[in-house]
Amino acid sequence: METSGWQKVNQVLGSLRTGKVGDQCETIVKLPSVFEEYPFPILIDAVFLKLGDMFRECNNNFIRFCILKVILSTAQHHNKISGKDIFLRPVLSVIHSNDAVARSITLRVLGVSASLFPEKKNVLHAIVRGLDSHMELERDAALFACKQYASMSQDVSKTVVPKLEELLTSLSTTETLKIKILDVFQSMDYDLETSIQIRNLCFKLLRDQATERVTEGCLRALTQMMLSTLSSPREVIDLLLSTAESEMRKGVRCSAFRCLEKIAAAQPELLNKEDVARLVELVGDDGGEILCRISSSPAKQLLTPQTLETLSSKLGTAPLSSAVAVYQICATLMPTQHSQIHFYPLLVRTINSRDTRLVRRLLLSLSKQESVNTTLLFTLLSTSTMDIFIELCYCLSSLKRSVVLDGEQVKNVLSSCDLEKGCYFVKLVTVLYDQCDAELRGVITDQVSGFVDRLAQEGRRWSMYCIMRVAMCHGVYDIALKIVRLLQESLVHPYSQNFFKSLEMVCSAELSSEVKKSISLYDKALLSVKCCQNSALTHFQTDLISLRLRLLKIYLQLNNLSNIAVMNMTDDAANFAPTLRFIGRQVSELIDGVRELESRMIDAKPRDNLKEFLLICNILTVLCSGDANDLPAVSKHYHIPPQLSQTLTVTKETPEALSSISFINQTITNFLSHSFTLPYFYFVQEQNTSISLATSPAIDQGIIKIAGGCNLLLTVEAVVRGNSERIKNMLVSVTCEKAASSSKGAVKEEGASNLLYNKEVALIKGYLKLELDVNVQSFADVYTISAKAVDFNDALWNVGSNLSFRVKCDDSVLSKSQMAKAYV
């Protein structure tokens, strides 16, 4: 652990020992952030033991409540506590207090700590005593603790369940308490014996003509128990279907439908054709939702063609939610032309209901259709509400390959929309901008520019910034440049001025037709970005502009090479092979830089990749090598612009074209006519995910001290900050850079790096700890510990940190064997 970690331990424990209640509470509520910053077992164990003593000794229930909240919010660190029994003893002693509030807080602490001692009999007996209490606060706390232990403890069925059964069948038990007990039953799936006991009890309650709320609770408990244990599924499904068909109480019938929908989502293979036929007859209620779940599962073969015909005939008469669900089934499993007949009437009906959720579900089904008539969607834009307008814009942007923009349509929609709605439409137009011909682009640009002027007059700068960001992400730099210049007039902060100055230079560079001028503008953009960087920013913006600048310089070299070839009246690329090989090496270095940049974009959105950049670099590699076999397969590419697609086709079909300098020049001209699109991640200022490393012994000013003649026994701890749920493992490596050797009269030799350790280590809730035995050969060598993240797709992300240090011999440091002798 680092020295700061030890200091934090002493600081926290000192604050907890103070007699001031305010200071104690302040320290307690800050503990979760301390654990996130220093997730080391020795700190967490010491603090939890101190919290246990405080829980017993203090007479303040507010402090106890603060301790409860801390234990609840730090559940991911419970596995690092070694003194579990020592922590339990003082906490459990409060259960005998005369204060009901203190007892209820104690029960809840026992509940949130269930993973620490799931099989403790004295804890279960304390829960049973809490269930006997006449205080509702204490009884609710006991039920909460019971629910936590139900899925972890084998003794719950013998200790707690009999008491719950007694309360459930008692005539004096209120309906509210019965509902809470049935909610606890849903978690009792630890073993089959307990689940059978609970199932029989629920069936007994249903036979005794239970009230509506109790019946709903029984159905939910039976469904959850069946899904968890898969015991008697046919009995439960038949009960739910018969309830949905014949039950007169609407609440019970709706509860049965929700339970069937849950089964269809989790275990659709438990249903058979007879069940589906009965659900088709229930489409008028909520059966459509259940069938929709089945249609998107492996059990969709249960929906036969006859069943689908019956469903489509019910579209006009079914309730709106069921009709939308039925249409989704038809769009998925039936021919597209048959399902399109019902789409537009249903869409108008859904929009008139102003139910945004149903409109979204219906529009999502359009992506499954090959041909879509978007004229009606544009017509509905001018008459829809704000929420529906946004959904229609999102739908059209997802269908951009099928949408044909019309200048008159754009004019009509923008003139009829207010500024708020028009912002979303301008974003849509920007996404669709590259589908238009040159004449239509000019008309649309004029309309959008006029709308941007209206936004500027109203002072809606954030809306203008959002439109500019979308424009730059889709390569529409003429619109983006106008917005950037309008925004610059109102900027005050130096950081904002520099950042927007760099955006203006990028837009101007992409709009320029001269490579040299573009390079000069990108140089200025790079300087502006460097001026606005600080510790809170990643260096992503600088690196991306640098890569684009290097690519333009490669374009310039190839263009100059083509001009030389024209002057020498030759078109054979073999005459310039050395120069092409030199440029090819630059392209290879550029590809490495792009891939390294991509490996740092772990927080980026899925569409924020640099595949198009890599595709251009790979084509350049082929041009420089002259071998078409070097072109990697570009299958499943998210979007290949026409300029790149044409070059790929020529390269694959006529590889002899690679030996022509004129073909290389034409390819560069095509590349320059295609705008470079910025990823959305360019506008994100802070990378959330990172890896922090710490060592024991601690690194002090780049030095680790060890005893003379001993190996370095190094403990490395790492914690993932941010999106730890995305990371599966961590690749930890230790390298040793040999010190440069020199002798008198000789040239100094460069040091060599040796890989001492390189292993993929599994994470436990974003944390890992490993011990290394480093054989120290020279005290001048530099050791480096690095960590990289591995996600669940086995992709490697370079979001880790590095620790570098040298080893120094210090006789005052005791080795492990010397410490053992000293303690003996």
Buried (B, 14 or more C-beta within 10 A) or exposed (E): BBEEBBEBBEEBBEBBEEEEEEBBBEBBBEBBEBBBBBBBBBBBBBBBBBBBBBBBEBEEBEBBBBBBBBBBBBEBBBBBBBEBEBBBBBBBEBBEBEEBBBBBBBBBBBBBBBBBBBEBEEBBEBBBBBBEBEEEBBBBBBBBBBBBBBBBBEBBBEBBBEBBBEBBEEEEEEEEBBBBBBBBBBBBBBBEEBBBBBBEBBBBBBEEEBBBBBBBBBBBBBBBBBBBBEBBBEEBBEBBBEBBEEBEEEEBBBBBBBBBBBBBBBBBEBBEEEBBBBBBEBBEBBBBBBBBBBBBBEBBEBBEEEBBEBBBEBBEEBEBBBBBBBBBBBBBBBEBEEBBEBBEEBBEBBBEEEBBEBBBBBBBBBEEBEEBEBEEBBEBBBEBEEBBBBBBBBBBBBBBEBBEBBBEBBBBBBEEBEEEBBBBBBBBBBBBBBBBEEEBBEBBBEBBEEBBEEBBEEEBBEBBBBBBBBBBBBBBBBBBBBBBEBBBEEBEEEBBBBBBBBBBBBBBBBBBEEBEEBBBBBBBBBBBBBBBBEEEBBBBBBBBBBBBBBBBBBBBBBBEBBEBBEEEEEBEBEBBEEBBEEBBEBBBEBBEBBBEBBBBBBBBEEEBBBBBBBBBBBBBBBBBBBEBEBBEEBEEBEEBBEBBBBBBEBBEEEBEBBEBBEBBBBBBEBBBEBBBBBBBBBBBEEBEBBBBBBBBBBBEEEBBBBBEEBBBBBBBBBBBBBBBEBBBBBBBBBBBBBBEEEEEEEEEEEBEEEEBBEEBBEBEBBBBBBEBEBEBEEEEBBBBBBBBBBBEEEEEBBBBEEBEBBBBEEEEBEBEEEEEEEEE
